[in-house]
Amino acid sequence: MNAIDLDVSGMRCGSCIAHVKKVLGALGGVATVDVDLAAGRVRVGGEHLPDSASLANALNAAGYPAAASDPAPQQCADVENGVRGAGCCCG
């Protein structure tokens, strides 16, 4: 399953969560919508998801300002491969 994370503001309560889930769940390809109210984040899952701009536009139209989340920082390939010290690109 593919996933897209969105930063969403304006969510304040359980009713907001239900509304966000309804708006996104109505879009084709969306299988799951997980809302983290405290963090202001929404994770949308599905096999054939719309792009992040389409998801954000749907939420913006519903009154919840949204944008694609920045992806988590990636570790450098050297660290992932177990290289440390002088040979590591991270220093």
ABEGO torsion letter per residue (X at the ends): XBBBBBBBBGBABAAAAAAAAAAAAABBGBABBBBBAAAGBBBBBEABBBBAAAAAAAAAAAGBBBBBBBBBBBBBAAAAAGBBEAABAAX
